[in-house]
């Protein structure tokens, strides 16, 4: 495999439209909207121990936690249909319209969780309603990241496209970070009993005010120059996903495999790690949430650096370094998290998250450059959500199950390494696209 940049020369008719101010507005709207979406989606995972006690009542704590993470995974199975649905809207009617609907649906579903009666009040009906709300969250999340990245990629100049799309992905980290900080604050301010009684609702209800802000900002955007051109020429596809799978299915397969470590590895290093540090390593919830918060901050800082490097030395080199590093360091970092003091937990989790971020910073720009404007939203959403369903949403459940079955506290490290190896293998089949122009047809 050659890792030297080999730019494609496919012409793009609309690569540098708009001035700096309009691009900044696009980036701001994409990042803020993604923060809202991923706060809403992630807060469930960070409140998992309390959700388990309130909605998945069992004499066996492991069984209750498995039930909680099963509901976490169920939402991911709705991401694929959500991605197809919002991808259809985004490719046929406009990126702006699809992204406005995703944030509205996510906010409503999250706030609804905050007012649900618990198992002790309504029995299995309460659990069923919680799962339904998680499904709505998953459906909305399915249309978010692909659309936000397509929006920014089509508005960015070719020279800085990876840097600017990496900022969108920082929104996923900052949203999850915000969720972790809210969970940390809740567990610090309230006693466990107060949280179980009523305070667990606060993090979910916070979705309403921050969601209104995100929706307002997105509703005042113009659509991308490429989509406007596509629409004006009548070149939008009747069924974009069908055209995608007929003409460009190989790119979808590459996206699925490239995304392994930034989905499975992400949820192992963030959502699951917060629980792992409490249940396996024996740390307090405060240490676990603080460690996760530090890892999120370092990951968010790594993303634009990774994007800049992808714009400077090429997408393939960055993808290779990040995935190879994750494969090599996955087990040693888990060893630090499992048996070390608090500082070792911080270091282990942070290193894992930084490596995931290195790959993430170069990934979505690579996806966008594989696809044409007529199917770009659908292609990124479908590929990314298939990976999320197969490897991301199931990650906390599988990691918990692996420890239960094997009795080995390092079993989740094997899952993390597996996702890194899948991504590493896919890098060998990617064509370098640094410096290329986005295809419109």
ABEGO torsion letter per residue (X at the ends): XBABBBBBABBBAAAABEBAAAAAAAAAAAAAAAAAAAAAAAAAAAAAAAAAAAABBBABAAAAAAAAAAAAAAAAAAAAAAAAAAAAAAAAAEAAAAAAAAAAAAAAAAAAAAABBBAAAAEAAAAAAAAAAAAAAAAAAAAAAAAAAAAAAAABBAAAAAAAAAAAAAAAAAAAAAAAAAAAAAAAABBAAAAAAAAAAAAAAAAAAAAAAAAAAAAABBBBAAAAAAAAAGABBABAAAAAAAAAAAAAAAAAAAAAAAAAAAAAABAAAAAAAAAAAGBBAAAAAAAAAAAAAAAAAAAAAAAAAAAAAEAAAAAAAAAAAAAAAAAAAAAAAAABBAAAAAAAAAAAAAAAAAAAAAAAAAAAAABBAAAAAAAAAAAAAAAAAAAAAAAAAAAAAAAAAAGBAAAAAAAAAAAAAAAAAAAAABBBABGBBBBAX
